[in-house]
């Protein structure tokens, strides 16, 4: 469980970096696809 939360934090940080670089499309995809997938695995 802690590893999944760490992975979510890492992906959120990466999306933040993409957002600061101005690549907002990749940041949104990062959030929707990867963070969403990890959350689904945590719930099930």
mmCIF entry with sequence, helices, sheets and N, C-alpha, C, O atoms, coordinates in Angstrom:
data_MODEL
# 
_entry.id   MODEL 
# 
_entity.id                         1 
_entity.type                       polymer 
_entity.pdbx_number_of_molecules   1 
# 
_entity_poly.entity_id                      1 
_entity_poly.type                           'polypeptide(L)' 
_entity_poly.nstd_linkage                   no 
_entity_poly.nstd_monomer                   no 
_entity_poly.pdbx_seq_one_letter_code       
;(UNK)(UNK)(UNK)(UNK)(UNK)(UNK)(UNK)(UNK)(UNK)(UNK)(UNK)(UNK)(UNK)(UNK)(UNK)(UNK)
(UNK)(UNK)(UNK)(UNK)(UNK)(UNK)(UNK)(UNK)(UNK)(UNK)(UNK)(UNK)(UNK)(UNK)(UNK)(UNK)
(UNK)(UNK)(UNK)(UNK)(UNK)(UNK)(UNK)(UNK)(UNK)(UNK)(UNK)(UNK)
;
_entity_poly.pdbx_seq_one_letter_code_can   XXXXXXXXXXXXXXXXXXXXXXXXXXXXXXXXXXXXXXXXXXXX 
_entity_poly.pdbx_strand_id                 A 
# 
loop_
_entity_poly_seq.entity_id 
_entity_poly_seq.num 
_entity_poly_seq.mon_id 
_entity_poly_seq.hetero 
1 1  UNK n 
1 2  UNK n 
1 3  UNK n 
1 4  UNK n 
1 5  UNK n 
1 6  UNK n 
1 7  UNK n 
1 8  UNK n 
1 9  UNK n 
1 10 UNK n 
1 11 UNK n 
1 12 UNK n 
1 13 UNK n 
1 14 UNK n 
1 15 UNK n 
1 16 UNK n 
1 17 UNK n 
1 18 UNK n 
1 19 UNK n 
1 20 UNK n 
1 21 UNK n 
1 22 UNK n 
1 23 UNK n 
1 24 UNK n 
1 25 UNK n 
1 26 UNK n 
1 27 UNK n 
1 28 UNK n 
1 29 UNK n 
1 30 UNK n 
1 31 UNK n 
1 32 UNK n 
1 33 UNK n 
1 34 UNK n 
1 35 UNK n 
1 36 UNK n 
1 37 UNK n 
1 38 UNK n 
1 39 UNK n 
1 40 UNK n 
1 41 UNK n 
1 42 UNK n 
1 43 UNK n 
1 44 UNK n 
# 
_struct_asym.id          A 
_struct_asym.entity_id   1 
# 
loop_
_struct_conf.conf_type_id 
_struct_conf.id 
_struct_conf.pdbx_PDB_helix_id 
_struct_conf.beg_label_comp_id 
_struct_conf.beg_label_asym_id 
_struct_conf.beg_label_seq_id 
_struct_conf.pdbx_beg_PDB_ins_code 
_struct_conf.end_label_comp_id 
_struct_conf.end_label_asym_id 
_struct_conf.end_label_seq_id 
_struct_conf.pdbx_end_PDB_ins_code 
_struct_conf.beg_auth_comp_id 
_struct_conf.beg_auth_asym_id 
_struct_conf.beg_auth_seq_id 
_struct_conf.end_auth_comp_id 
_struct_conf.end_auth_asym_id 
_struct_conf.end_auth_seq_id 
_struct_conf.pdbx_PDB_helix_class 
_struct_conf.details 
_struct_conf.pdbx_PDB_helix_length 
HELX_P HELX_P1 AA1 UNK A 2  ? UNK A 21 ? UNK A 2  UNK A 21 1 ? 20 
HELX_P HELX_P2 AA2 UNK A 24 ? UNK A 29 ? UNK A 24 UNK A 29 1 ? 6  
HELX_P HELX_P3 AA3 UNK A 30 ? UNK A 35 ? UNK A 30 UNK A 35 3 ? 6  
HELX_P HELX_P4 AA4 UNK A 36 ? UNK A 43 ? UNK A 36 UNK A 43 1 ? 8  
# 
_struct_conf_type.id          HELX_P 
_struct_conf_type.criteria    ? 
_struct_conf_type.reference   ? 
# 
loop_
_atom_site.group_PDB 
_atom_site.id 
_atom_site.type_symbol 
_atom_site.label_atom_id 
_atom_site.label_alt_id 
_atom_site.label_comp_id 
_atom_site.label_asym_id 
_atom_site.label_entity_id 
_atom_site.label_seq_id 
_atom_site.pdbx_PDB_ins_code 
_atom_site.Cartn_x 
_atom_site.Cartn_y 
_atom_site.Cartn_z 
_atom_site.occupancy 
_atom_site.B_iso_or_equiv 
_atom_site.pdbx_formal_charge 
_atom_site.auth_seq_id 
_atom_site.auth_comp_id 
_atom_site.auth_asym_id 
_atom_site.auth_atom_id 
_atom_site.pdbx_PDB_model_num 
ATOM 1   N N  . UNK A 1 1  ? 0.814   -1.191 0.000   1.00 0.00 ? 1  UNK A N  1 
ATOM 2   C CA . UNK A 1 1  ? 0.000   0.000  0.000   1.00 0.00 ? 1  UNK A CA 1 
ATOM 3   C C  . UNK A 1 1  ? 0.864   1.263  0.000   1.00 0.00 ? 1  UNK A C  1 
ATOM 4   O O  . UNK A 1 1  ? 0.561   2.226  -0.704  1.00 0.00 ? 1  UNK A O  1 
ATOM 5   N N  . UNK A 1 2  ? 1.933   1.253  0.787   1.00 0.00 ? 2  UNK A N  1 
ATOM 6   C CA . UNK A 1 2  ? 2.801   2.429  0.819   1.00 0.00 ? 2  UNK A CA 1 
ATOM 7   C C  . UNK A 1 2  ? 3.508   2.630  -0.503  1.00 0.00 ? 2  UNK A C  1 
ATOM 8   O O  . UNK A 1 2  ? 3.756   3.762  -0.917  1.00 0.00 ? 2  UNK A O  1 
ATOM 9   N N  . UNK A 1 3  ? 3.833   1.528  -1.170  1.00 0.00 ? 3  UNK A N  1 
ATOM 10  C CA . UNK A 1 3  ? 4.511   1.626  -2.461  1.00 0.00 ? 3  UNK A CA 1 
ATOM 11  C C  . UNK A 1 3  ? 3.571   2.235  -3.497  1.00 0.00 ? 3  UNK A C  1 
ATOM 12  O O  . UNK A 1 3  ? 4.004   3.037  -4.323  1.00 0.00 ? 3  UNK A O  1 
ATOM 13  N N  . UNK A 1 4  ? 2.302   1.868  -3.466  1.00 0.00 ? 4  UNK A N  1 
ATOM 14  C CA . UNK A 1 4  ? 1.327   2.431  -4.403  1.00 0.00 ? 4  UNK A CA 1 
ATOM 15  C C  . UNK A 1 4  ? 1.156   3.931  -4.157  1.00 0.00 ? 4  UNK A C  1 
ATOM 16  O O  . UNK A 1 4  ? 1.055   4.708  -5.106  1.00 0.00 ? 4  UNK A O  1 
ATOM 17  N N  . UNK A 1 5  ? 1.123   4.334  -2.897  1.00 0.00 ? 5  UNK A N  1 
ATOM 18  C CA . UNK A 1 5  ? 1.017   5.762  -2.589  1.00 0.00 ? 5  UNK A CA 1 
ATOM 19  C C  . UNK A 1 5  ? 2.271   6.514  -3.026  1.00 0.00 ? 5  UNK A C  1 
ATOM 20  O O  . UNK A 1 5  ? 2.180   7.652  -3.486  1.00 0.00 ? 5  UNK A O  1 
ATOM 21  N N  . UNK A 1 6  ? 3.425   5.896  -2.888  1.00 0.00 ? 6  UNK A N  1 
ATOM 22  C CA . UNK A 1 6  ? 4.670   6.519  -3.346  1.00 0.00 ? 6  UNK A CA 1 
ATOM 23  C C  . UNK A 1 6  ? 4.672   6.654  -4.864  1.00 0.00 ? 6  UNK A C  1 
ATOM 24  O O  . UNK A 1 6  ? 5.160   7.648  -5.401  1.00 0.00 ? 6  UNK A O  1 
ATOM 25  N N  . UNK A 1 7  ? 4.129   5.655  -5.555  1.00 0.00 ? 7  UNK A N  1 
ATOM 26  C CA . UNK A 1 7  ? 4.050   5.727  -7.011  1.00 0.00 ? 7  UNK A CA 1 
ATOM 27  C C  . UNK A 1 7  ? 3.109   6.851  -7.447  1.00 0.00 ? 7  UNK A C  1 
ATOM 28  O O  . UNK A 1 7  ? 3.392   7.560  -8.413  1.00 0.00 ? 7  UNK A O  1 
ATOM 29  N N  . UNK A 1 8  ? 1.998   7.012  -6.741  1.00 0.00 ? 8  UNK A N  1 
ATOM 30  C CA . UNK A 1 8  ? 1.079   8.116  -7.049  1.00 0.00 ? 8  UNK A CA 1 
ATOM 31  C C  . UNK A 1 8  ? 1.778   9.451  -6.823  1.00 0.00 ? 8  UNK A C  1 
ATOM 32  O O  . UNK A 1 8  ? 1.641   10.364 -7.637  1.00 0.00 ? 8  UNK A O  1 
ATOM 33  N N  . UNK A 1 9  ? 2.518   9.574  -5.739  1.00 0.00 ? 9  UNK A N  1 
ATOM 34  C CA . UNK A 1 9  ? 3.227   10.828 -5.458  1.00 0.00 ? 9  UNK A CA 1 
ATOM 35  C C  . UNK A 1 9  ? 4.266   11.112 -6.531  1.00 0.00 ? 9  UNK A C  1 
ATOM 36  O O  . UNK A 1 9  ? 4.441   12.261 -6.936  1.00 0.00 ? 9  UNK A O  1 
ATOM 37  N N  . UNK A 1 10 ? 4.954   10.081 -6.994  1.00 0.00 ? 10 UNK A N  1 
ATOM 38  C CA . UNK A 1 10 ? 5.948   10.251 -8.042  1.00 0.00 ? 10 UNK A CA 1 
ATOM 39  C C  . UNK A 1 10 ? 5.306   10.698 -9.344  1.00 0.00 ? 10 UNK A C  1 
ATOM 40  O O  . UNK A 1 10 ? 5.812   11.597 -10.015 1.00 0.00 ? 10 UNK A O  1 
ATOM 41  N N  . UNK A 1 11 ? 4.195   10.073 -9.700  1.00 0.00 ? 11 UNK A N  1 
ATOM 42  C CA . UNK A 1 11 ? 3.515   10.445 -10.942 1.00 0.00 ? 11 UNK A CA 1 
ATOM 43  C C  . UNK A 1 11 ? 2.933   11.857 -10.853 1.00 0.00 ? 11 UNK A C  1 
ATOM 44  O O  . UNK A 1 11 ? 2.948   12.593 -11.840 1.00 0.00 ? 11 UNK A O  1 
ATOM 45  N N  . UNK A 1 12 ? 2.417   12.245 -9.673  1.00 0.00 ? 12 UNK A N  1 
ATOM 46  C CA . UNK A 1 12 ? 1.938   13.611 -9.509  1.00 0.00 ? 12 UNK A CA 1 
ATOM 47  C C  . UNK A 1 12 ? 3.076   14.620 -9.638  1.00 0.00 ? 12 UNK A C  1 
ATOM 48  O O  . UNK A 1 12 ? 2.902   15.685 -10.229 1.00 0.00 ? 12 UNK A O  1 
ATOM 49  N N  . UNK A 1 13 ? 4.225   14.286 -9.092  1.00 0.00 ? 13 UNK A N  1 
ATOM 50  C CA . UNK A 1 13 ? 5.386   15.171 -9.209  1.00 0.00 ? 13 UNK A CA 1 
ATOM 51  C C  . UNK A 1 13 ? 5.835   15.300 -10.654 1.00 0.00 ? 13 UNK A C  1 
ATOM 52  O O  . UNK A 1 13 ? 6.182   16.389 -11.111 1.00 0.00 ? 13 UNK A O  1 
ATOM 53  N N  . UNK A 1 14 ? 5.827   14.181 -11.371 1.00 0.00 ? 14 UNK A N  1 
ATOM 54  C CA . UNK A 1 14 ? 6.218   14.207 -12.777 1.00 0.00 ? 14 UNK A CA 1 
ATOM 55  C C  . UNK A 1 14 ? 5.232   15.035 -13.595 1.00 0.00 ? 14 UNK A C  1 
ATOM 56  O O  . UNK A 1 14 ? 5.635   15.780 -14.488 1.00 0.00 ? 14 UNK A O  1 
ATOM 57  N N  . UNK A 1 15 ? 3.953   14.906 -13.293 1.00 0.00 ? 15 UNK A N  1 
ATOM 58  C CA . UNK A 1 15 ? 2.956   15.722 -13.978 1.00 0.00 ? 15 UNK A CA 1 
ATOM 59  C C  . UNK A 1 15 ? 3.160   17.202 -13.659 1.00 0.00 ? 15 UNK A C  1 
ATOM 60  O O  . UNK A 1 15 ? 2.970   18.056 -14.526 1.00 0.00 ? 15 UNK A O  1 
ATOM 61  N N  . UNK A 1 16 ? 3.542   17.505 -12.437 1.00 0.00 ? 16 UNK A N  1 
ATOM 62  C CA . UNK A 1 16 ? 3.839   18.893 -12.075 1.00 0.00 ? 16 UNK A CA 1 
ATOM 63  C C  . UNK A 1 16 ? 5.022   19.446 -12.842 1.00 0.00 ? 16 UNK A C  1 
ATOM 64  O O  . UNK A 1 16 ? 5.012   20.602 -13.266 1.00 0.00 ? 16 UNK A O  1 
ATOM 65  N N  . UNK A 1 17 ? 6.040   18.621 -13.018 1.00 0.00 ? 17 UNK A N  1 
ATOM 66  C CA . UNK A 1 17 ? 7.207   19.048 -13.799 1.00 0.00 ? 17 UNK A CA 1 
ATOM 67  C C  . UNK A 1 17 ? 6.811   19.308 -15.244 1.00 0.00 ? 17 UNK A C  1 
ATOM 68  O O  . UNK A 1 17 ? 7.212   20.312 -15.831 1.00 0.00 ? 17 UNK A O  1 
ATOM 69  N N  . UNK A 1 18 ? 6.021   18.401 -15.820 1.00 0.00 ? 18 UNK A N  1 
ATOM 70  C CA . UNK A 1 18 ? 5.545   18.612 -17.187 1.00 0.00 ? 18 UNK A CA 1 
ATOM 71  C C  . UNK A 1 18 ? 4.726   19.890 -17.278 1.00 0.00 ? 18 UNK A C  1 
ATOM 72  O O  . UNK A 1 18 ? 4.854   20.642 -18.244 1.00 0.00 ? 18 UNK A O  1 
ATOM 73  N N  . UNK A 1 19 ? 3.889   20.141 -16.284 1.00 0.00 ? 19 UNK A N  1 
ATOM 74  C CA . UNK A 1 19 ? 3.090   21.356 -16.280 1.00 0.00 ? 19 UNK A CA 1 
ATOM 75  C C  . UNK A 1 19 ? 3.941   22.609 -16.227 1.00 0.00 ? 19 UNK A C  1 
ATOM 76  O O  . UNK A 1 19 ? 3.645   23.589 -16.910 1.00 0.00 ? 19 UNK A O  1 
ATOM 77  N N  . UNK A 1 20 ? 5.000   22.590 -15.418 1.00 0.00 ? 20 UNK A N  1 
ATOM 78  C CA . UNK A 1 20 ? 5.878   23.748 -15.332 1.00 0.00 ? 20 UNK A CA 1 
ATOM 79  C C  . UNK A 1 20 ? 6.686   23.955 -16.607 1.00 0.00 ? 20 UNK A C  1 
ATOM 80  O O  . UNK A 1 20 ? 7.063   25.079 -16.936 1.00 0.00 ? 20 UNK A O  1 
ATOM 81  N N  . UNK A 1 21 ? 6.951   22.860 -17.326 1.00 0.00 ? 21 UNK A N  1 
ATOM 82  C CA . UNK A 1 21 ? 7.663   22.986 -18.598 1.00 0.00 ? 21 UNK A CA 1 
ATOM 83  C C  . UNK A 1 21 ? 6.758   23.489 -19.717 1.00 0.00 ? 21 UNK A C  1 
ATOM 84  O O  . UNK A 1 21 ? 7.234   23.823 -20.803 1.00 0.00 ? 21 UNK A O  1 
ATOM 85  N N  . UNK A 1 22 ? 5.465   23.543 -19.454 1.00 0.00 ? 22 UNK A N  1 
ATOM 86  C CA . UNK A 1 22 ? 4.547   24.056 -20.449 1.00 0.00 ? 22 UNK A CA 1 
ATOM 87  C C  . UNK A 1 22 ? 3.938   22.999 -21.343 1.00 0.00 ? 22 UNK A C  1 
ATOM 88  O O  . UNK A 1 22 ? 3.275   23.327 -22.326 1.00 0.00 ? 22 UNK A O  1 
ATOM 89  N N  . UNK A 1 23 ? 4.153   21.733 -21.018 1.00 0.00 ? 23 UNK A N  1 
ATOM 90  C CA . UNK A 1 23 ? 3.604   20.634 -21.818 1.00 0.00 ? 23 UNK A CA 1 
ATOM 91  C C  . UNK A 1 23 ? 2.372   20.128 -21.073 1.00 0.00 ? 23 UNK A C  1 
ATOM 92  O O  . UNK A 1 23 ? 2.383   19.045 -20.487 1.00 0.00 ? 23 UNK A O  1 
ATOM 93  N N  . UNK A 1 24 ? 1.314   20.930 -21.108 1.00 0.00 ? 24 UNK A N  1 
ATOM 94  C CA . UNK A 1 24 ? 0.136   20.654 -20.299 1.00 0.00 ? 24 UNK A CA 1 
ATOM 95  C C  . UNK A 1 24 ? -0.618  19.411 -20.757 1.00 0.00 ? 24 UNK A C  1 
ATOM 96  O O  . UNK A 1 24 ? -1.247  18.735 -19.943 1.00 0.00 ? 24 UNK A O  1 
ATOM 97  N N  . UNK A 1 25 ? -0.561  19.104 -22.052 1.00 0.00 ? 25 UNK A N  1 
ATOM 98  C CA . UNK A 1 25 ? -1.275  17.925 -22.562 1.00 0.00 ? 25 UNK A CA 1 
ATOM 99  C C  . UNK A 1 25 ? -0.682  16.656 -21.966 1.00 0.00 ? 25 UNK A C  1 
ATOM 100 O O  . UNK A 1 25 ? -1.417  15.760 -21.551 1.00 0.00 ? 25 UNK A O  1 
ATOM 101 N N  . UNK A 1 26 ? 0.631   16.577 -21.921 1.00 0.00 ? 26 UNK A N  1 
ATOM 102 C CA . UNK A 1 26 ? 1.286   15.391 -21.361 1.00 0.00 ? 26 UNK A CA 1 
ATOM 103 C C  . UNK A 1 26 ? 1.037   15.322 -19.859 1.00 0.00 ? 26 UNK A C  1 
ATOM 104 O O  . UNK A 1 26 ? 0.884   14.229 -19.313 1.00 0.00 ? 26 UNK A O  1 
ATOM 105 N N  . UNK A 1 27 ? 0.995   16.464 -19.187 1.00 0.00 ? 27 UNK A N  1 
ATOM 106 C CA . UNK A 1 27 ? 0.727   16.476 -17.749 1.00 0.00 ? 27 UNK A CA 1 
ATOM 107 C C  . UNK A 1 27 ? -0.665  15.935 -17.454 1.00 0.00 ? 27 UNK A C  1 
ATOM 108 O O  . UNK A 1 27 ? -0.846  15.170 -16.506 1.00 0.00 ? 27 UNK A O  1 
ATOM 109 N N  . UNK A 1 28 ? -1.647  16.324 -18.257 1.00 0.00 ? 28 UNK A N  1 
ATOM 110 C CA . UNK A 1 28 ? -3.012  15.833 -18.050 1.00 0.00 ? 28 UNK A CA 1 
ATOM 111 C C  . UNK A 1 28 ? -3.088  14.344 -18.337 1.00 0.00 ? 28 UNK A C  1 
ATOM 112 O O  . UNK A 1 28 ? -3.720  13.602 -17.584 1.00 0.00 ? 28 UNK A O  1 
ATOM 113 N N  . UNK A 1 29 ? -2.453  13.893 -19.415 1.00 0.00 ? 29 UNK A N  1 
ATOM 114 C CA . UNK A 1 29 ? -2.441  12.460 -19.710 1.00 0.00 ? 29 UNK A CA 1 
ATOM 115 C C  . UNK A 1 29 ? -1.756  11.677 -18.607 1.00 0.00 ? 29 UNK A C  1 
ATOM 116 O O  . UNK A 1 29 ? -2.188  10.581 -18.252 1.00 0.00 ? 29 UNK A O  1 
ATOM 117 N N  . UNK A 1 30 ? -0.688  12.242 -18.067 1.00 0.00 ? 30 UNK A N  1 
ATOM 118 C CA . UNK A 1 30 ? 0.022   11.594 -16.964 1.00 0.00 ? 30 UNK A CA 1 
ATOM 119 C C  . UNK A 1 30 ? -0.909  11.390 -15.781 1.00 0.00 ? 30 UNK A C  1 
ATOM 120 O O  . UNK A 1 30 ? -0.929  10.320 -15.173 1.00 0.00 ? 30 UNK A O  1 
ATOM 121 N N  . UNK A 1 31 ? -1.674  12.414 -15.462 1.00 0.00 ? 31 UNK A N  1 
ATOM 122 C CA . UNK A 1 31 ? -2.594  12.314 -14.337 1.00 0.00 ? 31 UNK A CA 1 
ATOM 123 C C  . UNK A 1 31 ? -3.717  11.331 -14.616 1.00 0.00 ? 31 UNK A C  1 
ATOM 124 O O  . UNK A 1 31 ? -4.017  10.477 -13.781 1.00 0.00 ? 31 UNK A O  1 
ATOM 125 N N  . UNK A 1 32 ? -4.333  11.440 -15.772 1.00 0.00 ? 32 UNK A N  1 
ATOM 126 C CA . UNK A 1 32 ? -5.494  10.609 -16.064 1.00 0.00 ? 32 UNK A CA 1 
ATOM 127 C C  . UNK A 1 32 ? -5.135  9.133  -16.201 1.00 0.00 ? 32 UNK A C  1 
ATOM 128 O O  . UNK A 1 32 ? -5.812  8.272  -15.640 1.00 0.00 ? 32 UNK A O  1 
ATOM 129 N N  . UNK A 1 33 ? -4.091  8.849  -16.931 1.00 0.00 ? 33 UNK A N  1 
ATOM 130 C CA . UNK A 1 33 ? -3.780  7.453  -17.235 1.00 0.00 ? 33 UNK A CA 1 
ATOM 131 C C  . UNK A 1 33 ? -3.058  6.777  -16.078 1.00 0.00 ? 33 UNK A C  1 
ATOM 132 O O  . UNK A 1 33 ? -3.543  5.775  -15.551 1.00 0.00 ? 33 UNK A O  1 
ATOM 133 N N  . UNK A 1 34 ? -1.911  7.307  -15.674 1.00 0.00 ? 34 UNK A N  1 
ATOM 134 C CA . UNK A 1 34 ? -1.084  6.589  -14.715 1.00 0.00 ? 34 UNK A CA 1 
ATOM 135 C C  . UNK A 1 34 ? -1.625  6.669  -13.292 1.00 0.00 ? 34 UNK A C  1 
ATOM 136 O O  . UNK A 1 34 ? -1.727  5.647  -12.613 1.00 0.00 ? 34 UNK A O  1 
ATOM 137 N N  . UNK A 1 35 ? -1.968  7.860  -12.835 1.00 0.00 ? 35 UNK A N  1 
ATOM 138 C CA . UNK A 1 35 ? -2.476  7.993  -11.467 1.00 0.00 ? 35 UNK A CA 1 
ATOM 139 C C  . UNK A 1 35 ? -3.819  7.310  -11.346 1.00 0.00 ? 35 UNK A C  1 
ATOM 140 O O  . UNK A 1 35 ? -4.101  6.673  -10.331 1.00 0.00 ? 35 UNK A O  1 
ATOM 141 N N  . UNK A 1 36 ? -4.657  7.432  -12.373 1.00 0.00 ? 36 UNK A N  1 
ATOM 142 C CA . UNK A 1 36 ? -5.953  6.739  -12.357 1.00 0.00 ? 36 UNK A CA 1 
ATOM 143 C C  . UNK A 1 36 ? -5.796  5.242  -12.313 1.00 0.00 ? 36 UNK A C  1 
ATOM 144 O O  . UNK A 1 36 ? -6.540  4.562  -11.605 1.00 0.00 ? 36 UNK A O  1 
ATOM 145 N N  . UNK A 1 37 ? -4.844  4.712  -13.053 1.00 0.00 ? 37 UNK A N  1 
ATOM 146 C CA . UNK A 1 37 ? -4.631  3.264  -13.071 1.00 0.00 ? 37 UNK A CA 1 
ATOM 147 C C  . UNK A 1 37 ? -4.141  2.761  -11.717 1.00 0.00 ? 37 UNK A C  1 
ATOM 148 O O  . UNK A 1 37 ? -4.588  1.711  -11.255 1.00 0.00 ? 37 UNK A O  1 
ATOM 149 N N  . UNK A 1 38 ? -3.251  3.475  -11.086 1.00 0.00 ? 38 UNK A N  1 
ATOM 150 C CA . UNK A 1 38 ? -2.746  3.053  -9.775  1.00 0.00 ? 38 UNK A CA 1 
ATOM 151 C C  . UNK A 1 38 ? -3.864  3.110  -8.744  1.00 0.00 ? 38 UNK A C  1 
ATOM 152 O O  . UNK A 1 38 ? -3.956  2.235  -7.882  1.00 0.00 ? 38 UNK A O  1 
ATOM 153 N N  . UNK A 1 39 ? -4.716  4.130  -8.822  1.00 0.00 ? 39 UNK A N  1 
ATOM 154 C CA . UNK A 1 39 ? -5.829  4.219  -7.881  1.00 0.00 ? 39 UNK A CA 1 
ATOM 155 C C  . UNK A 1 39 ? -6.820  3.067  -8.083  1.00 0.00 ? 39 UNK A C  1 
ATOM 156 O O  . UNK A 1 39 ? -7.367  2.543  -7.112  1.00 0.00 ? 39 UNK A O  1 
ATOM 157 N N  . UNK A 1 40 ? -7.049  2.677  -9.321  1.00 0.00 ? 40 UNK A N  1 
ATOM 158 C CA . UNK A 1 40 ? -7.934  1.544  -9.583  1.00 0.00 ? 40 UNK A CA 1 
ATOM 159 C C  . UNK A 1 40 ? -7.337  0.267  -8.992  1.00 0.00 ? 40 UNK A C  1 
ATOM 160 O O  . UNK A 1 40 ? -8.062  -0.547 -8.420  1.00 0.00 ? 40 UNK A O  1 
ATOM 161 N N  . UNK A 1 41 ? -6.040  0.089  -9.123  1.00 0.00 ? 41 UNK A N  1 
ATOM 162 C CA . UNK A 1 41 ? -5.401  -1.101 -8.540  1.00 0.00 ? 41 UNK A CA 1 
ATOM 163 C C  . UNK A 1 41 ? -5.473  -1.089 -7.023  1.00 0.00 ? 41 UNK A C  1 
ATOM 164 O O  . UNK A 1 41 ? -5.580  -2.143 -6.397  1.00 0.00 ? 41 UNK A O  1 
ATOM 165 N N  . UNK A 1 42 ? -5.415  0.103  -6.423  1.00 0.00 ? 42 UNK A N  1 
ATOM 166 C CA . UNK A 1 42 ? -5.504  0.189  -4.963  1.00 0.00 ? 42 UNK A CA 1 
ATOM 167 C C  . UNK A 1 42 ? -6.920  -0.157 -4.481  1.00 0.00 ? 42 UNK A C  1 
ATOM 168 O O  . UNK A 1 42 ? -7.076  -0.799 -3.443  1.00 0.00 ? 42 UNK A O  1 
ATOM 169 N N  . UNK A 1 43 ? -7.937  0.259  -5.218  1.00 0.00 ? 43 UNK A N  1 
ATOM 170 C CA . UNK A 1 43 ? -9.311  0.032  -4.811  1.00 0.00 ? 43 UNK A CA 1 
ATOM 171 C C  . UNK A 1 43 ? -9.686  -1.443 -4.944  1.00 0.00 ? 43 UNK A C  1 
ATOM 172 O O  . UNK A 1 43 ? -10.385 -1.996 -4.095  1.00 0.00 ? 43 UNK A O  1 
ATOM 173 N N  . UNK A 1 44 ? -9.216  -2.064 -6.012  1.00 0.00 ? 44 UNK A N  1 
ATOM 174 C CA . UNK A 1 44 ? -9.600  -3.467 -6.239  1.00 0.00 ? 44 UNK A CA 1 
ATOM 175 C C  . UNK A 1 44 ? -8.723  -4.451 -5.523  1.00 0.00 ? 44 UNK A C  1 
ATOM 176 O O  . UNK A 1 44 ? -8.936  -5.659 -5.629  1.00 0.00 ? 44 UNK A O  1 
# 
